[in-house]
Amino acid sequence: MIETEVDATEVAVVAAMLASDNVPDQNQDVKCFSCKAPMKGLYCTECGQKNDNYRRSIFALAGELIGSIFSLDSRLWRSWAALLFRPGLVARQFADGRRSHWSSPVRVYLAMSIILFGFMNWTNTHLVSVDIEAKVKDGIVKPLDEMVFEDLETDWDINFFERQRDIDARNEDRNFDLLKIWLAGRSEKTQAEAAAILGDVTDEVDEKIQTAIQEGEEVPEIIQNLPTIGIQTDTENADGGIILNGESFGGAQNQDALMRFIKNPAIVTSSFNKWLPRLMFIMMPFTMLFGALFIRDKKKGLLFDHLVHAAYIHGFAFFLFLSGILLSKVFPGGPVFQGIFILLLIYLPLSLKKMFGRGWFKTFLASYAVGFMYLLIVSIALLSLMSWDVSQAMAV
């Protein structure tokens, strides 16, 4: 009888242990799958292996992974409250070993990245859009086919966090024929000015070459082979572009690209949404290295500390951009974007100060130096990748 009661108690303890986690009981055992030591919890006390053989459908495993990222437990609320109001605290304590108390930096980063860019795609929200309207100047009355650049003026603005449906509504009554005339005239004027400047430079070089020849000096071959420059006019395929060694640049193709962007910024936004999260993920280890250039410490300034801090900062930045998109439904997007930038300028040194405990001068130096290098690299890489995507789209 006593033996039966002990067995029943052991069964109850084992059942409670198996039911204390989110792993299906049929995928667990009372002994470790690896070292066969008795299990006393979700992880083996001898070898550390998880009590889970993962022998279930890939869809179930994917669902559990997503659930673990977005689960709304107390750690999530506690972590975000501290991230918002106590910059650097979560990163410092997590790096020091207090990890069960806070959401991990990987979880914060992944969750906010998926939410932000998923929301932007779902709502068709553009980070940046350009609003240009061409209007006839006061006192000018002409048929459309007689309008020229000098007859028009423009109002323009750069908008942030604008939805495509708002852009479409704004463009419904817009006269894009006038805008096309203005863009063509502006392009011709700019190219004529550029050609005049380049022509002056060419004349000056020619003059120096002739002077050198007259004085018996040797003219370097690279100067003799300078490209010829001109404006493409009165040809079968003329588009007003600059000709460099017989090859045309600019003109109607660039005007068409700008028109398409004004009507539908998605040609740029889709590329932005594709590349930015990838670049930011790649930049986290670089941010770690940049930070280590300014702050190094065997106790609180290891590469691991910088990586943890970078992941939390990225997650917080994603949260600010998501908040900016929501706030832009009530307030103008431009001031909201400026507010986000100012908040990051304030938040970053505060977080760095708490994380590494350095003096304010070194903290500000490290914060803004790392931030500048980060923005420079991301901007160059992002513009290059987006330009390539747009050129491919325009070629179709």
N, C-alpha and C positions, 0 to 999 in steps of 0.2 A: 504494500500500500504506500509506504514511504517512497519506494523507488518510483512508483507510478506518479506520485505527486511531483517528485523531482523532475521526471521526464516531462510532465505537463508544463512545469515552470520553465524548463529549458526551451521547450517548443514555443511557449508564449514569448520568451525573451528573443529568440531567433526571429519569430514572426514580426515582432515589434521593430527589430533592427532592420529587417528587410523592407519594411513598410515606411521607414523613416526618411526615405529619399525618393527621388522621382524616377529611379531605374526600375523597370518591370521586374517583379520577383523571379520570373522564370529565367531571367538573364543573370541571376546572382546565385551564390552558393554560400554555405556556412563556412567553407574553407577557401583560402586564397587560391585563385586559379594559377598563380605563379609558384609560390613557395609552400602552399598547402597549410599555412599557419591558420589557426582559428580566426575568423573575422569577428571584429568587435565594432565595426562601423562601416562606412562607405569605402574607406581606404584601409589597406592592410597595415597593421602596426609594425610589421617586420620589414616588408620590402616597399611599401607605399603604393602598390598597384591598386587601381580602382576595382571594386567588386562589380564588374560588368563585363560580360563576354561579347557585347555588341552584336550578337547574332539575332538581328531583326532587320526589317526592310530598310533600305536606304532612305525612303521617304519618312519613316518614323525617326531615324537618326537626324535627318535634316530638320524635322519639326522640333525635336528636342533641342538642337543647336540654336534655332531661331528663338525658341521659348526661353532658353537660358540667357540670350542676349537681351531680350525685351521684357523679361520677367519683372514684375512690379513688387519687389520685396522691400523690406525696410532699408536695406543698404542703398538701394537706388535713391530713395528720397533723402536719406542722410547724406549721401555723397553729393548730390546736386545742390542741396542747401549749403553745404560747405564750399563747393566749387563757386557758387554765386556770391556768397557773402564773406567767405574766409579764404581768399586766394592763396594757393600754395600749401594749405594745410593737408589736403587729401594726398597730394603727391608726396609730401614730406613723410607723412606717417605710413603710407603704403610702401615707400622705398625703405623705411626703417623696419618693416616687418609686420605692421598691423594691417594685414590684408583681408582678414575675414570681416573686418568692420566696414570696409569701403568697397565699392564697385571697382573692379580692376580697370586700369587705363585702357587695355585692349577692348574691353566691353563698352566703356564710355565712348571710345573713338568709333568703333564699328556701328554701334547703335545710332549715334548722332549722324554719322556719314550716310547711313542707309535712309534714315528719316528725312534728312535735309534734301538730298538729291532725288530721292523718291518723290518727295512732296513737290519739288520743282518740276519734275517730269509730269506728275499727275495733274497739276494745276496749270501746266504750260506757262510757267513763270520765267521771265527773262531777267537775268541779273542786270543787264544793261540794254537799253534800246535808245535809238536816236529819232528825234521828232524834228523834221525839217518841213516847213511850209513856204512855198514860193507864192508871192503876191504881186499883182501889178501895182506899180507906183502910182501915187495920187496924181490925177490930171492926165494920165495916159489912156487913150482909148484906141485900141488897135484890134484887128482880127488876130486870132491865135497864130495863124501861119505867118504873120508879120512880126510877131514878138521876137525881141532879141534880149540878150543878157542885160543890157543897160536899162531895159524897161522894167526889170523885176527887182524885188528885194525879198529877203528871207527872214523868217523867225525860226530859231532852232533851239532845241533843248536836249539834254541828256537825262533820261529817266532810269530809275533803278527799281527793281522788283515789280516790273509791269507784266500783266498777263496778256497773252496774245489776243484774247477777245476784246480787251480794252484798246489795243492797237488797231484791230480791225474796225472797231466802232469809230475810232478817231479818223481812220483813213477812208471811211465811206463817202464823205463829201469832199475829199481832197482832190484838187486838180493836179494830177501827176504829170500832165502834159506841160504845164508851166514849170514844174520842178525839173523835168527833163531838159527843157530849154535852158534853165538857169545852170544846171550841172554842166551841160555841154559848153556854155559860154564861160563858166568859171574854169573849166578844164583847159579850154583854148587860151584863156588869158594867163593862167598859171604856167602853161607850157611855153607860151610866147615869152614870158618873163624869164623862165629858166633858160630858154634857148638864147635869149639876148645876153644873159650873164655868161653862159657857156661860150657863146660866140666871142664875147670880149676876151675871155680867157684864152680861147684859141688864137685870136688875133695877136694877143700879147706873146703867146708862145711862138707863133710864126715870126713875129718881129725879132724875138731873141734868137731864134734859129738863124735868121738871115744875118743878124749882126755877128753871130758866132762864125758863120761861114765867111763873111767879109774879112773878119779879123784872123782867119786861118785856124780857128779852133775846131776841134773834132766834136761833132754833135752826136751824143749817145743814140744808139739805135732805138731805144725805148721811146725817146722823145720824137724821133722821126716817124714812128708808127702810131702816134696818138690817134684816137678814133675821130672820124668826122661826125659832126653834130648838125642836125637840122630839124625842121618841122615838116611833117608829112602833110602835103597839100596837093590838091588837084590830081590825085591818082585814083585809080579804079576802086581801091579798097581803103580810101583815106578815112581815118578816124580821128585825125587831129593829134596823134601821138608823137612823141619825140622819137627821132630816128638816131640810133647809135650804131655806126658801122652797118647801116642798111637794115637793122632790126628795129621794129616799132615797139615802143613801150607806152603804156597808159592809154588815154583816149576813151573810145566808146565802151570798151570792155570794162574798165574801172567804173565808168558811170553806171553801167548796167548792174554791176555788183553792188554799188551803193544803193541804187533804187531797190534792189531785191532785199537788201538788209533793212531799209526803212520800212518796207511793207511787211516783212516777216523776219524778225531777228532770230528765228529758230535756226536759220542756217549757221549762225554763229553760236547760239546758246546750246544747241545739241552737242557741238564740238566742245564747248566749255564744260558742260556737265559730264562729258565722257572723260576728259583729260584731267580736270582739276582734282577730283578725288584720288586719281592714280598718282599724280605728281605730289600731292600732299602726303600720301602714304610713303612714297619714295623719299620725300624730304625729311621725314621724322628722324632717320638715322643721321642725316646730314645736320639737322638741327642739334642733335646730340653732340656731334663733333664740333660744330660751331660754338656751342655753349662751353664745351671742355677747353676751348682755346682761351676763354676768359676766366673760367672758374674750375679749379682742380683741387680736389681734396680726397684723401684716402678714406675719410670717415663719412663725408656728406656730399662729395662732389665727384663720384665715380661716373663712368659712362652710363651705367645702369640708372643712376639718379637722373641724369640729363634726359635719358630716353623716357623714363616714367613721366617726368615733368612735361616733355614735349607732347606725349600722347594726351595727357589731360588738357593741355593748352589747345590742341587741335579740336578736341571734343567740345571745349567751351566756345571756341570760335565758330564751330558749326551751329551750336545752340544760338549764338548771337545772330547769325545770318538767318536762321529759321525764324527767330523772333522778329527780325527786320522785315521779312516777307509778310508776316502776319500784321505787324504794325503799319506797313505801307498800305493796307486796306483802309486805314483810318487817317493816316498822316501822309504827306508827300514823301515819296521814296528818297529824294535827294537828301533832305535833312536827316532822315532815318539812317541812311548809309553813312553820312558824316558822323552821326552819333555812335554808330558801331565802331568806326575807326578810332574815335576819341576814347571810347571805353577800352578798346584793346591797348591803346597807348598808356592808359592808366593801370589797367589790370596786369599787364605783363610784368612791369617792375615790382608791383606789390607781390605777385606770386613768386617771382624770382627771389625777392628779399626773404620771404618766409621759407622758401625751399632751401636756400643755401646760406642764409644768415650773414651775407656780406654787407659792407658799408654801402650807403646810398649811392655814392659816386660810382663805385664799381658795379653796383646793381643796375643803375641807369645805363652805364656804358655797355655792359653785356647785353642788356635787354634790347636796346635800340640798334646796336651793331649787328647782333644776330638777326633781329627783325629786318634790318635793311638788306643783309645778304640773302635772307630767305626770300623776301619780296622780289629782289633783283633776279635771282635764279628762276623762281617760279614764273615771274612775268615773261622773261625771255623764252623759257621753255614752252610756256602756255601759248604765247603769241606765235611762236614758230609752228607748233603743232596745229593750232587753230587755223593759221594761214594755209597750211598744207591741206587741211580738211576742206576749207572753203574753196581753194583753187580746184580741188578734185570735184566738189559739188558744182562749181560754175562750169566745169568742162563738160558736164553731162548734158 
